Amino acid sequence: MKQNNENTNAFLIHISAFAGFLFPFGNIITPLIAWQTLKDRSPFLDKQGKEAVNFNISYSLYIFILTLSVVPFFVGSIFRNFDNFDNFNHININFNSGNIFGFVGLASIAGIVGLIKIALIIIAALKAKEGENYKYPFTIKFIK
């Protein structure tokens, strides 16, 4: 395979993770399909495809865990504000300052992780376009 074509295909494998904005799990499924169809063409494409799939699975897992960590704050604020357990007609859902700072803090961390993910995908795609092997940071190797 020509070097230019190989670099372009590696670029497309990394950029295909943005399909996650179009449909659920597109950030994992699209690079996986692209890698599976192109991995036999060259070792570079195989390596970059594995790296892209592992990265997207890892960061999806990280964001899922951060999202789950917000649930106790929300549920706790609902149950803490029942006036009387005998009277379910008056439920006062109120985020006091302790809950709102925890909620906003965790939500902002999830947002920052999302922005880092976007930046790393762009960096990896540009490096792959230049023919460099790029390794994403904090990636769990699901596919070896």
Residue frames relative to the residue before (quaternion, step in Angstrom):
aa qw qx qy qz dx dy dz
M 1.0000 0.0000 0.0000 0.0000 0.00 0.00 0.00
K 0.5169 -0.6379 0.4706 0.3232 3.55 -1.02 0.77
Q 0.5962 -0.6061 0.4028 0.3392 3.55 -1.08 0.82
N 0.6547 0.5198 -0.3177 0.4474 3.61 0.92 -0.87
N 0.6532 0.5089 -0.2999 0.4737 3.58 0.98 -0.87
E 0.6385 0.5350 -0.3096 0.4585 3.56 1.01 -0.85
N 0.6669 0.4946 -0.2960 0.4723 3.58 0.93 -0.89
T 0.6458 0.5142 -0.3184 0.4660 3.58 0.98 -0.79
N 0.6566 0.5003 -0.3148 0.4685 3.59 0.96 -0.79
A 0.6342 0.5084 -0.3295 0.4804 3.61 1.02 -0.74
F 0.6067 0.5470 -0.3333 0.4707 3.58 1.07 -0.77
L 0.6917 0.4842 -0.2747 0.4600 3.58 0.89 -0.95
I 0.5938 0.5515 -0.3691 0.4549 3.61 1.08 -0.62
H 0.6887 0.4717 -0.2849 0.4712 3.59 0.88 -0.93
I 0.6952 0.4819 -0.2789 0.4546 3.60 0.85 -0.96
S 0.5738 0.6142 -0.3859 0.3803 3.61 1.10 -0.54
A 0.5123 0.6446 -0.4188 0.3829 3.61 1.23 -0.24
F 0.5879 0.5820 -0.3713 0.4217 3.61 1.17 -0.42
A 0.4710 0.6538 -0.4508 0.3842 3.60 1.24 -0.02
G 0.5171 0.6435 -0.4023 0.3957 3.58 1.25 -0.27
F 0.6177 0.5245 -0.3444 0.4740 3.57 1.22 -0.36
L 0.6838 0.4868 -0.2783 0.4668 3.59 1.22 -0.40
F 0.8014 -0.0377 0.0381 0.5958 3.60 1.00 -0.74
P 0.6365 -0.5643 0.3618 0.3816 3.59 -1.12 0.65
F 0.8461 0.1039 -0.1459 0.5019 3.53 -1.06 0.94
G 0.3384 0.7497 -0.4966 0.2773 3.59 1.18 0.42
N 0.6094 0.5637 -0.3516 0.4328 3.57 1.16 -0.56
I 0.7001 0.3999 -0.2660 0.5284 3.60 1.22 -0.35
I 0.6916 0.5110 -0.2830 0.4248 3.58 0.84 -1.02
T 0.6901 0.5027 -0.3007 0.4250 3.60 0.81 -0.94
P 0.6813 0.4425 -0.3175 0.4891 3.67 0.82 -0.78
L 0.6068 0.5607 -0.3497 0.4418 3.59 1.11 -0.68
I 0.6687 0.4814 -0.2939 0.4845 3.58 0.92 -0.88
A 0.6550 0.5091 -0.3145 0.4614 3.59 0.94 -0.90
W 0.6629 0.4982 -0.3077 0.4666 3.58 0.93 -0.85
Q 0.6607 0.5163 -0.3142 0.4453 3.61 0.92 -0.88
T 0.6996 0.4576 -0.2832 0.4700 3.60 0.99 -0.70
L 0.7730 0.3760 -0.1890 0.4746 3.61 1.08 -0.62
K 0.4944 0.7164 -0.4136 0.2669 3.63 1.19 -0.34
D 0.6690 0.5112 -0.3086 0.4425 3.62 1.09 -0.57
R 0.5746 0.6250 -0.3724 0.3749 3.58 1.21 -0.28
S 0.8004 -0.1240 0.0846 0.5804 3.60 1.06 -0.66
P 0.5903 -0.5759 0.4267 0.3712 3.59 -1.18 0.48
F 0.6004 0.5700 -0.3519 0.4367 3.59 1.12 -0.68
L 0.6747 0.4783 -0.2920 0.4804 3.59 0.92 -0.88
D 0.6229 0.5344 -0.3393 0.4597 3.58 1.04 -0.74
K 0.6828 0.4927 -0.2827 0.4594 3.57 0.88 -0.95
Q 0.6917 0.4688 -0.2793 0.4730 3.59 0.90 -0.90
G 0.6243 0.5371 -0.3346 0.4582 3.58 1.07 -0.66
K 0.6448 0.5023 -0.3150 0.4824 3.57 0.96 -0.85
E 0.6519 0.5245 -0.3113 0.4505 3.55 0.95 -0.89
A 0.6692 0.4971 -0.2987 0.4646 3.61 0.94 -0.87
V 0.6697 0.4871 -0.3053 0.4702 3.61 0.89 -0.86
N 0.6569 0.5067 -0.3135 0.4619 3.60 0.89 -0.88
F 0.6431 0.5277 -0.3173 0.4552 3.57 0.99 -0.85
N 0.7051 0.4710 -0.2790 0.4508 3.58 0.80 -0.96
I 0.6248 0.5022 -0.3423 0.4902 3.60 1.05 -0.63
S 0.6595 0.5231 -0.3111 0.4412 3.61 0.88 -0.92
Y 0.7295 0.4320 -0.2577 0.4635 3.56 0.74 -0.99
S 0.5847 0.5357 -0.3782 0.4776 3.60 1.12 -0.46
L 0.6360 0.5197 -0.3136 0.4765 3.56 1.05 -0.78
Y 0.6492 0.5163 -0.3195 0.4582 3.61 0.95 -0.84
I 0.6819 0.4725 -0.2943 0.4744 3.59 0.88 -0.89
F 0.6135 0.5402 -0.3468 0.4600 3.60 1.05 -0.68
I 0.6609 0.4958 -0.3048 0.4738 3.60 0.94 -0.86
L 0.6461 0.5044 -0.3239 0.4726 3.61 0.98 -0.76
T 0.6375 0.5201 -0.3251 0.4663 3.57 1.02 -0.75
L 0.6530 0.5097 -0.3099 0.4666 3.58 0.97 -0.81
S 0.6420 0.5364 -0.3354 0.4332 3.59 1.07 -0.61
V 0.5958 0.5561 -0.3650 0.4500 3.62 1.22 -0.27
V 0.5525 0.6594 -0.3820 0.3378 3.61 1.09 -0.66
P 0.6663 0.4972 -0.3492 0.4324 3.69 0.77 -0.76
F 0.6162 0.5400 -0.3525 0.4523 3.60 1.05 -0.67
F 0.6823 0.4892 -0.2858 0.4621 3.57 0.91 -0.93
V 0.6870 0.4711 -0.2865 0.4733 3.60 0.81 -0.98
G 0.6425 0.5318 -0.3192 0.4500 3.58 0.97 -0.80
S 0.6683 0.4937 -0.3116 0.4610 3.59 0.95 -0.77
I 0.6238 0.5226 -0.3497 0.4642 3.62 1.08 -0.60
F 0.7402 0.4251 -0.2436 0.4606 3.59 0.73 -1.03
R 0.6112 0.5618 -0.3513 0.4329 3.59 1.12 -0.52
N 0.7536 0.4206 -0.2046 0.4618 3.55 1.11 -0.65
F 0.3525 0.6854 -0.5448 0.3303 3.61 1.11 0.52
D 0.4038 -0.7088 0.5185 0.2561 3.58 -0.81 0.94
N 0.7793 -0.0901 0.1250 0.6074 3.54 0.90 -0.95
F 0.4410 -0.7127 0.4722 0.2732 3.59 -0.78 0.94
D 0.6172 0.5394 -0.3515 0.4524 3.62 1.22 -0.34
N 0.7453 0.3394 -0.1844 0.5434 3.55 1.15 -0.56
F 0.0773 -0.8333 0.5473 0.0127 3.59 -0.08 1.27
N 0.4962 0.6623 -0.4344 0.3557 3.60 1.22 0.10
H 0.7598 0.3097 -0.1816 0.5421 3.57 1.14 -0.44
I 0.0973 0.7736 -0.6136 0.1245 3.55 -0.12 1.31
N 0.1410 -0.7981 0.5845 0.0391 3.53 -0.67 1.12
I 0.0894 -0.7881 0.6083 0.0293 3.57 -0.29 1.24
N 0.0912 0.8060 -0.5584 0.1739 3.50 -0.40 1.30
F 0.2046 -0.7613 0.6014 0.1299 3.56 -0.75 0.99
N 0.1714 -0.7806 0.5909 0.1100 3.57 -0.40 1.13
S 0.7433 -0.4482 0.2495 0.4295 3.56 -1.25 0.24
G 0.6261 0.5440 -0.3512 0.4344 3.63 1.03 -0.64
N 0.6983 0.4596 -0.2731 0.4760 3.57 0.95 -0.85
I 0.6724 0.5155 -0.3188 0.4248 3.58 0.87 -0.89
F 0.6525 0.5005 -0.3354 0.4596 3.61 0.98 -0.70
G 0.6418 0.5071 -0.3213 0.4773 3.59 1.03 -0.72
F 0.6610 0.5106 -0.2962 0.4633 3.56 0.97 -0.91
V 0.6881 0.4630 -0.2787 0.4842 3.59 0.86 -0.97
G 0.6319 0.5440 -0.3355 0.4383 3.58 1.02 -0.75
L 0.6958 0.4521 -0.2769 0.4846 3.57 0.88 -0.91
A 0.6381 0.5148 -0.3325 0.4661 3.59 1.02 -0.73
S 0.6671 0.4878 -0.3174 0.4650 3.59 0.97 -0.74
I 0.6059 0.5320 -0.3581 0.4708 3.61 1.09 -0.60
A 0.6453 0.5037 -0.3201 0.4769 3.60 0.98 -0.82
G 0.6445 0.5180 -0.3170 0.4645 3.59 1.03 -0.75
I 0.6491 0.5085 -0.3117 0.4721 3.56 1.00 -0.83
V 0.6291 0.5168 -0.3311 0.4770 3.60 1.00 -0.80
G 0.6411 0.5239 -0.3191 0.4612 3.61 1.02 -0.77
L 0.6653 0.4873 -0.3015 0.4785 3.59 0.98 -0.82
I 0.6218 0.5239 -0.3391 0.4732 3.58 1.04 -0.72
K 0.6263 0.5421 -0.3320 0.4514 3.57 1.01 -0.81
I 0.6532 0.5067 -0.3117 0.4684 3.60 0.92 -0.90
A 0.6662 0.5044 -0.3029 0.4582 3.59 0.91 -0.93
L 0.6750 0.4957 -0.3026 0.4551 3.60 0.92 -0.85
I 0.6155 0.5310 -0.3509 0.4649 3.60 1.06 -0.67
I 0.6612 0.4985 -0.3077 0.4685 3.59 0.94 -0.87
I 0.6484 0.5117 -0.3203 0.4640 3.60 0.94 -0.87
A 0.6683 0.5007 -0.3050 0.4578 3.60 0.89 -0.93
A 0.6508 0.5172 -0.3227 0.4527 3.59 0.95 -0.83
L 0.6725 0.4877 -0.3020 0.4677 3.58 0.94 -0.84
K 0.6398 0.5077 -0.3253 0.4765 3.60 1.02 -0.74
A 0.6544 0.5022 -0.3141 0.4700 3.60 0.97 -0.83
K 0.6152 0.5478 -0.3422 0.4520 3.59 1.06 -0.70
E 0.6892 0.4490 -0.2650 0.5032 3.58 1.18 -0.63
G 0.5626 -0.6345 0.3685 0.3811 3.59 1.30 -0.07
E 0.5104 0.6450 -0.4202 0.3833 3.58 1.27 0.22
N 0.4339 -0.6461 0.5581 0.2877 3.54 -1.20 0.64
Y 0.0839 -0.8053 0.5864 0.0252 3.58 -0.64 1.09
K 0.1390 -0.7633 0.6265 0.0740 3.55 -0.99 0.91
Y 0.3745 -0.7255 0.5382 0.2091 3.55 -0.78 1.10
P 0.4324 -0.6828 0.5103 0.2939 3.61 -1.05 0.66
F 0.8461 0.1969 -0.1556 0.4703 3.58 -1.31 0.49
T 0.4135 0.7058 -0.4686 0.3336 3.56 1.03 0.79
I 0.3215 -0.7142 0.5929 0.1875 3.54 -0.98 0.94
K 0.3571 -0.7498 0.5193 0.2013 3.59 -0.82 0.98
F 0.0893 -0.8050 0.5865 0.0090 3.58 0.00 1.30
I 0.7479 0.2255 -0.1169 0.6133 3.57 1.07 -0.86
K 0.1622 -0.8257 0.5361 0.0680 3.58 -0.63 1.10
